[in-house]
Amino acid sequence: MALMRWLPIALSAVVLGLGAASCGDDEDSAPTLDDPSATGTELVDEYFTHLVDGDEQGLDGLLSDAFTVQRADGSTATKDEYLAELPELKDFEIGDLSARQDGPALVVGYDQTVEAEQIGGTRFQGGSAPRLSTFVWQDGDWYLTSHANFNVPTGP
C-alpha cells in the first residue's frame, strides 16, 4: 500500500526531471559553436551560392521574415522586396572572414570579391568590398536576418 501512495510522486519527479534535462537541448536553443567562423563561412557561402544560381526558393528558406538589406548607396530592401528583384552575381570569393556568436545571434564580417554585380539595374564596382551578415538561430536552424553590402555603385 505504501508503494501505491508514493508511485504518483515518484513518476511526477521523473517526468519533471526529464523535462528539465531537455530544456537546454531543444531546437529552440542555439548551439554553442566551437568555431563560429567555420559556421559563418558555410552560411555566407550558402547565401551567395543561392544568389549566383538565382535560387529564389533557396533564398526564401534561408532569409528570416525580418530580413533587411542595407547597401552602400543607401538603398534597402525587405525580404519580399529582395526576393522580387534579386541581385545578379556571376561569381564571388569570400576572404578575411570572422564571426562572433552571442546566444542565438551569429554576426559575420568579411570581404567579398564579386564578378559583375548588378542590383536593380545599377552596376557595382568589382574588386573586394566589406560585407556584414547577421544570422539568428530559430526553429532549429540559422536564418539570415540582416545583410550590409558596402560595395559602391559605379553607375547604371
C-alpha positions as CSV (number, residue, x, y, z in Angstrom):
1,M,0.0,0.0,0.0
2,A,2.8,2.4,0.8
3,L,4.2,1.9,-2.7
4,M,0.9,2.9,-4.3
5,R,0.9,6.1,-2.3
6,W,4.5,7.1,-3.4
7,L,4.2,5.9,-7.0
8,P,2.5,9.0,-8.4
9,I,5.0,11.3,-6.6
10,A,8.0,9.3,-8.0
11,L,6.6,9.3,-11.5
12,S,6.0,13.0,-11.3
13,A,9.6,13.6,-10.2
14,V,10.9,11.5,-13.1
15,V,8.8,13.4,-15.7
16,L,9.8,16.8,-14.2
17,G,13.4,15.7,-14.2
18,L,13.3,14.6,-17.8
19,G,11.7,17.8,-18.9
20,A,14.3,19.9,-17.0
21,A,17.2,17.9,-18.5
22,S,16.0,18.6,-22.1
23,C,15.3,22.3,-21.7
24,G,18.7,23.4,-23.0
25,D,19.0,20.9,-25.8
26,D,15.8,21.5,-27.8
27,E,15.9,23.0,-31.2
28,D,14.9,26.5,-29.9
29,S,18.3,26.8,-28.1
30,A,21.1,27.9,-30.3
31,P,24.1,25.5,-30.4
32,T,27.3,26.9,-28.8
33,L,29.6,27.0,-31.8
34,D,33.2,25.7,-31.3
35,D,34.2,27.7,-34.4
36,P,31.8,30.5,-35.2
37,S,33.9,31.5,-38.3
38,A,33.5,28.0,-39.8
39,T,29.8,28.1,-39.4
40,G,29.8,31.7,-40.7
41,T,31.7,30.6,-43.8
42,E,29.2,27.9,-44.6
43,L,26.2,30.2,-44.1
44,V,27.7,33.1,-46.2
45,D,28.7,30.6,-48.9
46,E,25.2,29.2,-49.0
47,Y,23.7,32.7,-49.2
48,F,25.8,33.8,-52.2
49,T,25.6,30.4,-53.9
50,H,21.8,30.9,-53.9
51,L,22.3,34.4,-55.4
52,V,24.7,33.2,-58.2
53,D,22.2,30.4,-59.0
54,G,19.2,32.7,-59.0
55,D,17.7,30.3,-56.5
56,E,14.7,32.2,-55.1
57,Q,13.3,29.2,-53.3
58,G,16.7,28.5,-51.5
59,L,16.9,32.2,-50.5
60,D,13.3,32.2,-49.3
61,G,14.2,29.3,-46.9
62,L,17.4,31.0,-45.7
63,L,16.2,34.5,-45.2
64,S,14.4,35.4,-41.9
65,D,10.9,37.0,-42.3
66,A,12.6,40.0,-40.6
67,F,15.4,40.2,-43.3
68,T,16.7,43.6,-44.3
69,V,19.5,44.5,-46.6
70,Q,21.3,47.8,-46.4
71,R,23.5,48.9,-49.3
72,A,26.3,51.5,-49.6
73,D,24.2,53.6,-52.0
74,G,21.6,54.0,-49.2
75,S,19.0,51.6,-50.7
76,T,17.3,49.0,-48.6
77,A,15.0,46.0,-49.1
78,T,12.8,43.8,-47.0
79,K,12.7,40.0,-47.7
80,D,9.8,40.3,-50.1
81,E,11.3,43.2,-51.9
82,Y,14.7,41.5,-52.1
83,L,13.2,38.2,-53.5
84,A,11.2,40.2,-56.0
85,E,14.4,41.7,-57.5
86,L,17.4,39.6,-56.8
87,P,20.9,40.9,-57.3
88,E,22.7,39.5,-60.3
89,L,26.0,37.9,-59.5
90,K,28.2,35.8,-61.8
91,D,30.8,34.6,-59.2
92,F,32.1,35.5,-55.8
93,E,35.0,35.0,-53.4
94,I,34.9,35.3,-49.7
95,G,38.0,36.5,-47.7
96,D,39.1,37.7,-44.3
97,L,36.0,36.3,-42.6
98,S,35.5,36.4,-38.9
99,A,32.4,35.6,-36.9
100,R,31.2,36.0,-33.3
101,Q,28.3,34.3,-31.6
102,D,26.2,35.7,-28.8
103,G,23.5,33.1,-27.9
104,P,21.1,32.8,-30.9
105,A,23.0,35.6,-32.9
106,L,25.9,35.0,-35.3
107,V,27.5,38.1,-36.7
108,V,29.8,37.6,-39.7
109,G,32.1,40.2,-41.2
110,Y,34.1,39.6,-44.4
111,D,35.4,40.9,-47.6
112,Q,33.8,39.7,-50.8
113,T,35.0,40.0,-54.3
114,V,32.2,39.7,-56.9
115,E,32.2,39.4,-60.6
116,A,29.5,41.5,-62.4
117,E,27.3,42.6,-59.5
118,Q,24.1,44.3,-60.6
119,I,21.3,45.3,-58.3
120,G,18.1,46.8,-59.7
121,G,19.8,47.9,-62.9
122,T,22.7,49.5,-61.2
123,R,26.2,48.1,-61.6
124,F,28.5,47.9,-58.6
125,Q,32.3,48.1,-58.7
126,G,34.3,44.9,-59.0
127,G,37.0,44.0,-56.5
128,S,36.8,43.5,-52.8
129,A,34.3,45.2,-50.6
130,P,33.3,44.6,-46.9
131,R,30.1,42.9,-46.0
132,L,28.3,42.2,-42.7
133,S,25.7,39.4,-42.3
134,T,23.7,38.6,-39.2
135,F,22.2,35.2,-38.7
136,V,19.7,34.2,-35.9
137,W,19.0,30.7,-34.6
138,Q,15.3,30.0,-34.8
139,D,13.2,26.8,-35.1
140,G,16.4,24.6,-35.2
141,D,18.3,26.4,-37.9
142,W,20.2,29.6,-38.8
143,Y,18.4,32.3,-40.8
144,L,19.9,35.4,-42.4
145,T,18.3,38.4,-40.7
146,S,20.3,41.3,-42.0
147,H,23.0,41.9,-44.6
148,A,25.0,45.1,-45.2
149,N,26.7,45.5,-48.6
150,F,29.4,48.2,-48.6
151,N,30.2,47.8,-52.4
152,V,29.7,51.2,-54.0
153,P,27.8,51.6,-57.3
154,T,29.6,52.6,-60.5
155,G,26.5,53.8,-62.3
156,P,23.7,52.3,-64.4
